[in-house]
Amino acid sequence: MTSPNSVGRATPITAATVTQRATAMPVHKYGRYEQVDIPDRTWPDARVTKAPRWLSTDLRDGNQALIDPMSPARKREMFDLLVRMGYKEIEVGFPASGQTDFDFVRSIIEQGAIPQDVTISVLTQAREELIERTVEALRGAPRATVHLYNATAPVFRRVVFRGTRDEVRQIAVDGTRLVMEYADKLLGDETVFGYQYSPEIFTDTELDFALEVCEGVMDVWQPEEGREIILNLPATVERSTPSTHADRFEWMSRNLSRREYVCLSVHPHNDRGTAVAAAELALMAGADRIEGCLFGQGERTGNVDLVTLGMNLFSQGVDPQIDFSQIDEIRRTAEYCNQMEIHPRHPYAGDLVYTSFSGSHQDAIKKGFEAMEATAAAAGKTVDDIEWAVPYLPIDPKDVGRSYEAVIRVNSQSGKGGVAYVLKNGHKLDLPRRMQIEFSKIIQTKTDAEGGEVTPAQIWSVFQDEYLPTPDNPWGRIALRSAQASTSSDGTDALTVEAVVDGVETVLSGSGNGPISAFFDALAKAGVDARLLDYSEHTMSEGASAQAASYIECAIGGRVLWGIGIDPNTTRAALQAVVSAVNRADR
């Protein structure tokens, strides 16, 4: 027995043979995130089995991060979209920041644009003149929340406020009291009023101090049955792994007093690229609510993506309680309002996310669709009534308003599966496997020569040109006119075919053990050396007027070629398929 390193065998790669070198980057400038001492954490065993409460902050956090902030018209378009999708809590602005935000809040209230079951939220800092202006903007709103925040992280206490922990805590307490006073003074009984507090940059704030500030705020607000408080713990800058973020939420959820009256809200940003994971793990750790933006719009790398979060739930059989069934309309509206394009690879919504170019992927998807149809038929159900199981497609594209035509697209990396899928889905042609291989090579030659993608329309055009002459593009030495078949008493079939051969009206006749065999005999008499190798057919639809597709594999003059015929009459379709193959041999 020889060893793995015997002569003639390559040395396997191991960790010892892969060498990475230190960079010259100034790694010493950055400290590590603080871990949470919570050895009996429970969130790793939890599952998200229901939708959280959602708050969209597209009109506030998302808008303030735009190069060109939304005009009032674009703001209204975004607000109406969010309402249609089903968001029940929408942060609509920072009305004390300027007249534009104030006027927008007033406009949706005065125009009756806010449904009775939708709560609008407005943001303010903890300064009296800003709080008064903020509450004033809410006069007449059916349901409204004031969201007050102040920075509590050490770097802000030291650099920005130059205050002690007690002084920073007092800012939050005094701000809460002022919100309550102005709400009592300015808002009438027609407004259902709520309160939200955020210890800003919770991810950088010591846990014991974040808890202390939140408890001080609750002492003023006095949450109880029928009087909740929203405590929002923002990852204003994402600093740690999602697991550590979850630990912080579990610690807070365990240690908050009056927890049953607290809506614990998570507000992740995406600085480390893990905002979605951080939000999902925070839900597992006890959070009740998620704040974010459609498609992750927001400061720097963005707020957490509400579309991805909602669709992640959907893909696991959990109702997100938000309607994503028209994903392209949602995307187009967001692009118009934000004046920013959604990446073509964006989860669930990008142009290419349900698209496969790889030949092996395309083949697996095609087979997956076929298996779904077979499973459903065997169970006497529709495909929509059975569990989704198609390789490479986590959800059915149809569920978000995408057509199957967009699923498989063909370029130089594509194989027979993609081409076959396009023809079956768009034109009801279920090509035999060897014909798939033949035609995919034709498409491959085209893409190699021209580069880029081949659209379904171009694939069909190439297919017609190769197999199905049209009046606009007639080709081939033989054109079938009519055929009459008869069967003798000994079972032999006789066939008479009227055709145009090399431009001359001709009558061909032959005999055999069936119309196809008889046609090959007739062609042989006309000097055409063709032999049948394989034959298959299928109907293209149901009903009396259904057409049949016939596929013929022939050996012609040393070559193997496929032909196809389409006709309501199966015999005529088969004869056309033979003509297709014979004509291709002479092109």
C-alpha positions as CSV (number, residue, x, y, z in Angstrom):
1,M,0.0,0.0,0.0
2,T,1.3,3.4,-0.9
3,S,1.2,6.4,1.3
4,P,-0.7,9.6,0.4
5,N,2.6,11.3,-0.5
6,S,3.8,8.5,-2.7
7,V,5.5,9.5,-6.0
8,G,3.0,10.5,-8.6
9,R,0.5,11.9,-6.1
10,A,0.0,15.6,-5.3
11,T,0.6,16.8,-1.8
12,P,-2.7,17.7,-0.1
13,I,-3.2,21.3,1.0
14,T,-3.3,21.7,4.8
15,A,-3.5,24.6,7.2
16,A,0.3,24.4,7.5
17,T,0.7,25.0,3.8
18,V,-1.4,28.1,3.6
19,T,0.4,31.2,4.9
20,Q,-1.3,34.6,5.5
21,R,0.8,37.6,6.4
22,A,0.1,40.5,8.7
23,T,-0.9,43.7,6.9
24,A,0.5,47.2,7.5
25,M,-3.0,48.5,8.5
26,P,-3.1,50.2,11.9
27,V,-4.9,47.5,13.7
28,H,-3.7,48.8,17.1
29,K,-6.1,51.8,16.8
30,Y,-9.2,49.7,17.4
31,G,-10.4,48.0,20.6
32,R,-12.6,44.9,20.9
33,Y,-16.3,44.9,21.8
34,E,-17.3,44.1,25.3
35,Q,-18.8,40.7,25.9
36,V,-21.8,40.2,28.1
37,D,-21.5,37.9,31.1
38,I,-24.7,35.8,30.6
39,P,-23.6,32.1,30.8
40,D,-27.2,30.9,31.0
41,R,-28.4,32.8,27.9
42,T,-31.5,31.3,26.4
43,W,-31.8,33.0,23.0
44,P,-29.7,30.3,21.1
45,D,-32.5,27.8,21.6
46,A,-35.3,30.2,20.6
47,R,-37.1,30.4,17.3
48,V,-39.0,33.3,15.7
49,T,-42.5,32.0,15.2
50,K,-44.5,35.2,14.7
51,A,-43.9,38.6,13.2
52,P,-42.7,41.3,15.5
53,R,-44.2,44.8,15.6
54,W,-42.6,46.8,12.7
55,L,-41.8,50.5,12.5
56,S,-40.7,52.0,9.3
57,T,-38.4,54.9,9.7
58,D,-38.0,55.5,5.9
59,L,-39.4,59.0,6.2
60,R,-37.1,60.0,9.1
61,D,-33.9,58.0,9.4
62,G,-34.0,56.9,5.8
63,N,-34.8,60.4,4.5
64,Q,-32.1,62.2,6.5
65,A,-29.5,59.9,4.9
66,L,-30.4,60.8,1.3
67,I,-28.1,62.9,-0.9
68,D,-31.3,64.6,-2.1
69,P,-33.9,64.4,0.7
70,M,-37.4,63.6,-0.4
71,S,-39.7,66.3,-1.7
72,P,-43.2,66.5,-0.1
73,A,-44.6,64.6,-3.0
74,R,-42.1,61.8,-2.8
75,K,-42.6,61.7,1.0
76,R,-46.3,61.2,0.5
77,E,-45.7,58.5,-2.1
78,M,-43.5,56.7,0.4
79,F,-46.0,57.1,3.2
80,D,-48.9,55.8,1.1
81,L,-46.7,52.8,0.0
82,L,-45.9,51.9,3.6
83,V,-49.6,52.1,4.5
84,R,-50.6,49.8,1.6
85,M,-47.9,47.3,2.6
86,G,-49.4,47.1,6.1
87,Y,-47.0,49.0,8.4
88,K,-49.0,50.1,11.5
89,E,-46.2,52.2,13.0
90,I,-44.5,54.8,10.8
91,E,-41.9,57.3,11.9
92,V,-42.8,60.3,9.7
93,G,-40.2,62.9,10.5
94,F,-38.4,65.2,12.9
95,P,-40.9,68.1,12.9
96,A,-38.8,70.4,15.1
97,S,-35.8,70.1,12.7
98,G,-37.3,72.5,10.1
99,Q,-40.5,73.7,8.4
100,T,-40.4,71.0,5.7
101,D,-40.8,68.1,8.2
102,F,-43.3,70.0,10.3
103,D,-45.5,70.8,7.3
104,F,-45.4,67.2,6.1
105,V,-46.6,65.9,9.4
106,R,-49.4,68.5,9.4
107,S,-50.4,67.6,5.8
108,I,-51.0,63.9,6.4
109,I,-53.0,64.7,9.5
110,E,-55.1,67.5,8.0
111,Q,-55.7,65.6,4.8
112,G,-56.9,62.5,6.6
113,A,-54.2,60.3,5.1
114,I,-53.5,58.4,8.3
115,P,-55.7,55.3,8.8
116,Q,-57.3,54.9,12.2
117,D,-55.2,51.8,12.9
118,V,-51.8,53.4,12.0
119,T,-49.7,55.2,14.6
120,I,-47.3,57.9,13.4
121,S,-44.2,58.6,15.3
122,V,-42.0,61.7,15.4
123,L,-38.5,62.2,16.8
124,T,-37.2,64.8,19.1
125,Q,-34.1,65.6,21.1
126,A,-34.5,66.3,24.8
127,R,-34.7,70.1,24.6
128,E,-37.8,71.9,25.7
129,E,-38.3,74.1,22.6
130,L,-37.9,71.1,20.3
131,I,-40.3,69.0,22.4
132,E,-43.0,71.7,22.3
133,R,-42.7,72.1,18.6
134,T,-42.7,68.3,18.1
135,V,-45.9,67.8,20.1
136,E,-47.6,70.8,18.4
137,A,-47.1,69.1,15.0
138,L,-49.3,66.1,16.2
139,R,-52.5,68.1,17.0
140,G,-55.5,66.1,15.6
141,A,-53.5,62.9,14.8
142,P,-55.6,59.8,15.5
143,R,-52.6,57.9,17.0
144,A,-49.2,59.3,17.7
145,T,-46.0,58.5,19.5
146,V,-43.3,61.0,20.5
147,H,-39.8,59.4,20.3
148,L,-37.3,61.1,22.5
149,Y,-33.6,60.3,22.6
150,N,-30.4,61.4,24.1
151,A,-26.9,60.0,23.7
152,T,-25.7,57.9,26.7
153,A,-22.5,56.3,25.4
154,P,-19.2,57.2,27.2
155,V,-17.6,58.9,24.2
156,F,-20.6,61.3,24.0
157,R,-20.6,61.9,27.8
158,R,-17.0,62.7,27.6
159,V,-16.6,64.5,24.2
160,V,-20.0,66.0,23.4
161,F,-21.9,66.7,26.7
162,R,-18.9,66.7,29.0
163,G,-21.3,65.5,31.7
164,T,-21.5,62.8,34.4
165,R,-23.7,59.7,34.2
166,D,-26.1,61.4,36.6
167,E,-26.3,64.5,34.4
168,V,-26.9,62.5,31.2
169,R,-29.6,60.4,33.0
170,Q,-31.3,63.6,34.1
171,I,-31.5,64.8,30.5
172,A,-33.6,61.7,29.7
173,V,-35.8,62.1,32.8
174,D,-36.5,65.8,32.3
175,G,-37.2,65.3,28.6
176,T,-39.7,62.6,29.4
177,R,-41.5,64.9,31.9
178,L,-41.6,67.7,29.3
179,V,-43.1,65.4,26.7
180,M,-45.9,64.4,29.1
181,E,-46.6,68.1,30.0
182,Y,-46.8,69.3,26.4
183,A,-48.9,66.3,25.4
184,D,-51.4,67.1,28.2
185,K,-51.4,70.8,27.1
186,L,-51.5,70.5,23.3
187,L,-53.2,67.2,22.4
188,G,-56.9,66.6,22.7
189,D,-58.8,63.4,23.5
190,E,-59.0,62.5,19.8
191,T,-55.3,61.5,19.9
192,V,-54.2,58.2,21.3
193,F,-50.8,59.2,22.6
194,G,-47.7,57.0,23.2
195,Y,-44.1,57.5,24.3
196,Q,-40.8,56.0,23.1
197,Y,-37.3,56.5,24.6
198,S,-33.9,55.6,23.1
199,P,-30.6,55.6,25.0
200,E,-28.7,56.6,21.9
201,I,-25.8,54.4,20.8
202,F,-27.0,51.6,23.1
203,T,-24.3,49.4,21.6
204,D,-21.6,51.6,23.2
205,T,-23.4,52.3,26.4
206,E,-22.5,50.3,29.6
207,L,-25.4,47.9,30.2
208,D,-25.9,48.9,33.8
209,F,-26.1,52.6,32.8
210,A,-28.5,51.9,29.9
211,L,-30.7,50.1,32.4
212,E,-30.4,52.9,34.9
213,V,-31.5,55.5,32.4
214,C,-34.4,53.5,31.1
215,E,-35.6,52.9,34.7
216,G,-35.4,56.6,35.4
217,V,-37.5,57.3,32.3
218,M,-40.1,54.7,33.3
219,D,-40.3,56.2,36.8
220,V,-41.6,59.3,35.2
221,W,-43.8,57.7,32.5
222,Q,-45.2,55.1,34.9
223,P,-46.0,52.3,32.5
224,E,-48.9,50.0,33.5
225,E,-51.7,48.0,32.1
226,G,-53.0,50.0,29.1
227,R,-50.1,52.4,29.2
228,E,-47.0,50.9,27.6
229,I,-43.7,52.5,27.0
230,I,-41.5,51.7,24.0
231,L,-37.8,51.4,25.0
232,N,-35.7,51.4,21.8
233,L,-32.2,50.2,22.1
234,P,-30.4,51.4,19.0
235,A,-27.3,50.0,17.4
236,T,-26.7,53.5,16.1
237,V,-23.3,52.2,15.0
238,E,-23.0,48.4,14.7
239,R,-20.1,47.4,16.9
240,S,-20.2,43.7,17.7
241,T,-21.2,40.3,16.4
242,P,-25.0,39.6,16.2
243,S,-24.6,37.1,19.1
244,T,-23.3,39.8,21.4
245,H,-26.1,42.1,20.3
246,A,-28.5,39.3,21.3
247,D,-26.8,38.9,24.7
248,R,-27.3,42.6,25.4
249,F,-31.0,42.4,24.6
250,E,-31.5,39.3,26.7
251,W,-29.7,41.0,29.6
252,M,-31.9,44.1,29.3
253,S,-35.1,42.1,28.9
254,R,-34.2,40.1,32.1
255,N,-33.3,43.1,34.2
256,L,-35.9,45.7,33.2
257,S,-38.6,46.2,35.8
258,R,-42.2,46.4,34.6
259,R,-41.2,44.3,31.6
260,E,-44.7,43.3,30.8
261,Y,-45.6,46.9,30.1
262,V,-42.4,47.5,28.0
263,C,-42.3,47.2,24.2
264,L,-38.6,46.4,23.7
265,S,-37.5,47.7,20.3
266,V,-34.4,47.0,18.2
267,H,-33.0,49.5,15.8
268,P,-29.9,48.1,14.0
269,H,-27.6,49.8,11.6
270,N,-25.4,47.8,9.1
271,D,-21.9,49.0,9.8
272,R,-20.5,45.5,10.1
273,G,-22.9,44.1,7.4
274,T,-24.8,42.0,10.0
275,A,-27.8,44.2,10.8
276,V,-30.4,41.6,9.6
277,A,-28.8,38.9,11.7
278,A,-28.5,41.2,14.7
279,A,-32.2,42.0,14.4
280,E,-33.3,38.4,14.1
281,L,-31.2,37.3,17.1
282,A,-32.5,40.2,19.1
283,L,-36.0,38.9,18.5
284,M,-34.9,35.5,19.8
285,A,-33.5,37.3,22.8
286,G,-36.7,39.0,23.7
287,A,-37.2,42.1,21.5
288,D,-40.8,42.9,20.5
289,R,-40.4,45.4,17.7
290,I,-38.0,46.2,14.9
291,E,-37.3,49.6,13.4
292,G,-35.8,49.8,9.9
293,C,-36.1,51.0,6.3
294,L,-37.2,49.4,3.1
295,F,-34.2,47.8,1.4
296,G,-31.8,49.0,4.1
297,Q,-31.8,52.7,3.3
298,G,-30.2,54.8,6.0
299,E,-27.1,56.4,7.3
300,R,-23.7,55.1,6.2
301,T,-24.2,51.4,5.4
302,G,-27.9,51.8,6.1
303,N,-30.6,50.8,8.6
304,V,-31.7,47.2,8.9
305,D,-33.6,46.1,5.8
306,L,-37.3,45.6,6.5
307,V,-37.9,43.8,3.2
308,T,-35.2,41.1,3.9
309,L,-36.4,40.6,7.5
310,G,-40.0,40.3,6.4
311,M,-39.3,37.9,3.5
312,N,-37.0,35.8,5.7
313,L,-40.0,35.1,7.9
314,F,-42.2,34.4,4.9
315,S,-39.6,31.9,3.6
316,Q,-39.9,30.0,6.8
317,G,-43.7,29.8,6.8
318,V,-44.2,32.7,9.2
319,D,-46.7,35.5,8.1
320,P,-44.7,38.7,8.2
321,Q,-48.0,40.7,8.3
322,I,-46.6,42.9,5.6
323,D,-47.6,42.5,2.0
324,F,-44.6,41.9,-0.3
325,S,-46.6,40.3,-3.1
326,Q,-45.7,43.0,-5.5
327,I,-42.0,43.3,-4.9
328,D,-41.3,45.2,-8.1
329,E,-43.8,47.9,-7.4
330,I,-42.3,48.3,-3.9
331,R,-38.9,48.5,-5.3
332,R,-39.8,51.0,-8.1
333,T,-41.6,53.3,-5.6
334,A,-38.6,53.2,-3.2
335,E,-36.2,54.0,-6.0
336,Y,-38.4,56.9,-7.1
337,C,-38.8,58.3,-3.5
338,N,-35.1,57.8,-2.5
339,Q,-33.6,58.5,-6.0
340,M,-31.4,55.5,-5.4
341,E,-31.3,52.2,-7.3
342,I,-31.8,48.8,-5.6
343,H,-28.8,46.5,-6.3
344,P,-29.6,43.7,-8.8
345,R,-28.4,41.2,-6.2
346,H,-30.4,42.6,-3.3
347,P,-32.2,39.8,-1.4
348,Y,-35.7,39.0,-2.7
349,A,-36.1,42.2,-4.7
350,G,-33.1,42.6,-7.0
351,D,-33.4,42.0,-10.7
352,L,-31.2,38.9,-10.7
353,V,-32.0,37.2,-7.4
354,Y,-34.3,34.6,-8.9
355,T,-32.1,34.2,-12.0
356,S,-29.6,31.5,-12.7
357,F,-27.0,31.7,-15.4
358,S,-25.1,28.5,-14.4
359,G,-26.0,25.5,-16.5
360,S,-26.1,23.1,-13.6
361,H,-28.2,25.5,-11.5
362,Q,-30.6,25.9,-14.5
363,D,-30.9,22.2,-14.9
364,A,-31.7,21.7,-11.2
365,I,-34.3,24.4,-11.2
366,K,-36.0,23.0,-14.3
367,K,-36.1,19.6,-12.7
368,G,-37.3,21.1,-9.5
369,F,-40.3,22.7,-11.2
370,E,-41.1,19.4,-12.9
371,A,-40.9,17.5,-9.6
372,M,-43.2,20.0,-8.0
373,E,-45.8,19.6,-10.7
374,A,-45.6,15.8,-10.5
375,T,-45.9,15.8,-6.7
376,A,-48.9,18.1,-6.8
377,A,-50.6,16.1,-9.5
378,A,-50.1,12.9,-7.6
379,A,-51.7,14.4,-4.5
380,G,-54.6,15.9,-6.5
381,K,-53.5,19.4,-5.5
382,T,-52.0,22.5,-7.2
383,V,-48.4,23.5,-6.8
384,D,-49.5,26.3,-4.5
385,D,-50.9,23.8,-2.1
386,I,-47.8,21.8,-1.4
387,E,-44.5,22.7,0.3
388,W,-42.1,24.6,-1.9
389,A,-39.0,22.6,-2.8
390,V,-37.1,23.9,-5.9
391,P,-33.3,23.9,-5.9
392,Y,-31.6,27.4,-5.7
393,L,-35.0,29.2,-5.2
394,P,-35.7,29.8,-1.5
395,I,-39.2,31.0,-2.3
396,D,-41.6,30.8,-5.3
397,P,-40.9,33.9,-7.4
398,K,-44.6,34.1,-8.3
399,D,-45.4,34.8,-4.6
400,V,-43.7,38.2,-4.9
401,G,-45.1,39.0,-8.3
402,R,-42.2,37.8,-10.4
403,S,-42.9,35.8,-13.6
404,Y,-41.1,32.5,-14.2
405,E,-39.6,34.0,-17.4
406,A,-37.2,35.9,-15.3
407,V,-36.0,33.0,-13.3
408,I,-33.6,31.4,-15.8
409,R,-31.6,33.6,-18.1
410,V,-28.9,32.4,-20.6
411,N,-25.4,33.6,-21.2
412,S,-22.1,31.9,-22.0
413,Q,-22.1,30.1,-18.6
414,S,-25.5,28.5,-19.2
415,G,-26.3,25.0,-20.1
416,K,-29.1,22.9,-21.5
417,G,-31.3,23.3,-18.5
418,G,-31.7,27.0,-18.8
419,V,-32.4,26.9,-22.6
420,A,-34.9,24.1,-22.1
421,Y,-36.6,25.9,-19.3
422,V,-37.1,29.0,-21.4
423,L,-38.6,27.0,-24.2
424,K,-40.9,24.9,-22.0
425,N,-42.1,27.8,-19.9
426,G,-42.5,30.3,-22.7
427,H,-43.5,28.1,-25.6
428,K,-44.7,24.8,-24.0
429,L,-41.9,22.8,-25.8
430,D,-40.5,20.0,-23.6
431,L,-37.4,19.1,-25.6
432,P,-35.9,15.6,-25.2
433,R,-32.6,15.6,-23.3
434,R,-30.4,15.0,-26.4
435,M,-32.2,17.7,-28.3
436,Q,-31.6,20.1,-25.3
437,I,-27.9,19.3,-25.6
438,E,-27.9,20.0,-29.3
439,F,-29.7,23.3,-29.1
440,S,-27.8,24.5,-26.1
441,K,-24.6,24.2,-28.1
442,I,-26.2,26.4,-30.8
443,I,-27.0,29.0,-28.1
444,Q,-23.5,28.6,-26.6
445,T,-21.9,29.4,-29.9
446,K,-24.0,32.5,-30.2
447,T,-23.2,33.8,-26.7
448,D,-19.5,33.0,-27.1
449,A,-19.4,34.9,-30.3
450,E,-21.5,37.9,-29.2
451,G,-21.0,37.9,-25.5
452,G,-23.6,39.0,-22.9
453,E,-27.0,37.6,-22.2
454,V,-29.5,36.0,-24.5
455,T,-33.1,36.9,-23.8
456,P,-36.0,34.5,-24.0
457,A,-37.2,36.3,-27.1
458,Q,-33.7,35.8,-28.7
459,I,-33.7,32.2,-27.7
460,W,-37.0,31.6,-29.4
461,S,-35.9,33.5,-32.5
462,V,-32.8,31.3,-32.8
463,F,-34.9,28.2,-32.2
464,Q,-37.3,29.1,-35.0
465,D,-34.4,29.9,-37.3
466,E,-32.8,26.6,-36.6
467,Y,-35.8,24.2,-36.5
468,L,-39.0,26.0,-37.6
469,P,-39.0,28.0,-40.9
470,T,-41.4,30.9,-40.8
471,P,-43.0,32.9,-43.7
472,D,-40.6,35.7,-42.9
473,N,-37.6,33.3,-42.9
474,P,-38.3,30.4,-45.2
475,W,-35.5,27.9,-45.7
476,G,-34.9,24.2,-46.5
477,R,-35.1,22.1,-49.7
478,I,-38.4,20.4,-48.6
479,A,-41.7,22.1,-47.8
480,L,-44.6,19.8,-46.7
481,R,-48.0,20.6,-48.4
482,S,-50.3,17.6,-47.5
483,A,-50.2,14.0,-46.6
484,Q,-52.6,11.1,-47.0
485,A,-52.0,7.8,-45.2
486,S,-53.8,4.5,-45.5
487,T,-53.4,1.0,-44.0
488,S,-53.6,-2.2,-46.0
489,S,-55.1,-5.5,-44.7
490,D,-51.6,-6.8,-43.8
491,G,-50.9,-3.8,-41.6
492,T,-48.6,-1.9,-44.0
493,D,-49.0,1.8,-44.1
494,A,-48.9,3.6,-47.4
495,L,-48.2,7.3,-47.4
496,T,-48.6,9.9,-50.2
497,V,-47.1,13.3,-49.6
498,E,-47.5,16.5,-51.6
499,A,-44.4,18.6,-51.1
500,V,-42.1,21.2,-52.7
501,V,-38.7,19.7,-53.2
502,D,-35.9,22.1,-54.4
503,G,-38.6,24.5,-55.6
504,V,-40.5,21.9,-57.6
505,E,-44.0,20.6,-56.7
506,T,-43.5,16.9,-56.1
507,V,-45.5,13.9,-54.9
508,L,-43.6,11.5,-52.7
509,S,-44.9,8.0,-51.8
510,G,-43.7,5.2,-49.6
511,S,-44.7,2.4,-47.3
512,G,-43.7,1.1,-43.9
513,N,-45.0,0.0,-40.5
514,G,-46.4,3.4,-39.7
515,P,-46.7,6.9,-41.3
516,I,-43.2,7.9,-40.1
517,S,-41.6,4.8,-41.5
518,A,-43.5,5.2,-44.7
519,F,-42.2,8.8,-45.0
520,F,-38.6,7.7,-44.6
521,D,-39.2,5.2,-47.4
522,A,-40.6,8.0,-49.6
523,L,-37.6,10.2,-48.8
524,A,-35.2,7.4,-49.7
525,K,-36.9,7.1,-53.1
526,A,-36.2,10.9,-53.6
527,G,-32.5,10.4,-52.8
528,V,-32.6,11.5,-49.1
529,D,-30.5,9.2,-46.9
530,A,-32.2,9.5,-43.5
531,R,-32.7,7.0,-40.7
532,L,-34.9,7.3,-37.6
533,L,-33.1,7.1,-34.3
534,D,-35.6,8.5,-31.7
535,Y,-39.1,9.9,-31.6
536,S,-41.2,11.6,-28.9
537,E,-44.2,13.8,-28.8
538,H,-46.5,15.7,-26.4
539,T,-49.5,17.9,-26.5
540,M,-48.9,21.6,-25.9
541,S,-52.2,22.4,-24.2
542,E,-55.6,20.8,-23.4
543,G,-58.8,20.8,-25.4
544,A,-59.9,19.8,-28.9
545,S,-57.8,22.5,-30.6
546,A,-54.6,21.6,-28.8
547,Q,-51.4,21.4,-30.8
548,A,-48.9,18.5,-30.7
549,A,-45.2,18.9,-30.7
550,S,-43.2,16.0,-32.3
551,Y,-39.4,15.6,-32.0
552,I,-37.5,13.3,-34.4
553,E,-33.8,12.4,-34.1
554,C,-32.3,11.3,-37.4
555,A,-29.1,10.0,-38.8
556,I,-28.6,11.9,-42.0
557,G,-25.5,11.5,-44.2
558,G,-23.3,10.6,-41.3
559,R,-24.7,13.3,-39.0
560,V,-27.2,13.1,-36.1
561,L,-29.7,15.9,-36.1
562,W,-33.0,16.7,-34.4
563,G,-36.1,18.1,-36.0
564,I,-39.4,19.4,-34.6
565,G,-42.9,19.7,-36.0
566,I,-45.9,21.5,-34.5
567,D,-49.4,20.8,-35.7
568,P,-52.9,20.0,-34.3
569,N,-52.6,16.6,-36.2
570,T,-50.0,14.4,-34.5
571,T,-49.1,12.6,-37.8
572,R,-48.6,15.8,-39.6
573,A,-46.5,17.1,-36.7
574,A,-44.3,14.0,-36.9
575,L,-43.8,14.4,-40.7
576,Q,-42.9,18.1,-40.2
577,A,-40.3,17.1,-37.6
578,V,-38.7,14.7,-40.1
579,V,-38.7,17.6,-42.7
580,S,-37.1,19.9,-40.1
581,A,-34.2,17.5,-39.5
582,V,-33.7,16.8,-43.2
583,N,-33.7,20.5,-44.1
584,R,-31.2,21.2,-41.3
585,A,-28.8,18.7,-42.9
586,D,-28.6,20.8,-46.0
587,R,-28.3,24.2,-44.5
